[in-house]
Amino acid sequence: MIERLERQLGKEKRDLQILDAVIREHPIGIVKLAQETDVPQHKVRYSLRMLENDGLIEATPQGAIPTDDIASDVETINRGIDDLIARLHELESL
């Protein structure tokens, strides 16, 4: 169970790393994202697909760009991470 959670956290961390690069460097393509993040291209492609499905980025002919309301989305993500951390601390006390 812990291994599965660790794998999922690794994927989420990678997605956030890719999202951060898109926000900073947009428009940005897969090759440059792989270079900027040191993430293999096939994993960058997967993360981009997940981020697009989540409505956080858009694909353009020039590369990935963040959606217009990305600042609000990032705030929501950060609040969610803070909530998860609090819940994990609660689990530690059990």
Secondary structure, 3 states (H helix, E strand, C coil): CHHHHHHHHHHHHHHHHHHHHHHHHCCECHHHHHHHHCCCHHHHHHHHHHHHHCCCEEEECCEEEECCCHHHHHHHHHHHHHHHHHHHHHHHCC
